[in-house]
Amino acid sequence: MSKSSQKFPELALIAHRSDSLRRFSTLMSALVITGGVLACIGWQFRIPLLRGDFKGTFIAPNTALLSVLFGTSLLLQLKGLLRASRIGKILAYCCFCVSGNHLRRTPHWV
């Protein structure tokens, strides 16, 4: 144990929680990217299972692409590097703009 963690054990607990949340966020963003890539593959090769074609519903291609962009954005922002964080924020802004445009064009938000 370091001297600071001996004096302030709550700091060690906060650092542990922060590391746990970072790992959890990394895992979840990797799952979002994987799901989006699988859905894109399903659309490209017309595989109903990968497209999410269950009981008349499916994952739209733009949703699959946006999930890949969003997951990549989150991973880049978690890196902690300034350049990667900026690129991640630009990707998040692109996702926001595309999603907002879709909501604006959809009259019933269905």
Order of alpha helices (4+ residues) and beta strands (2+ residues): alpha-alpha-alpha-alpha-alpha
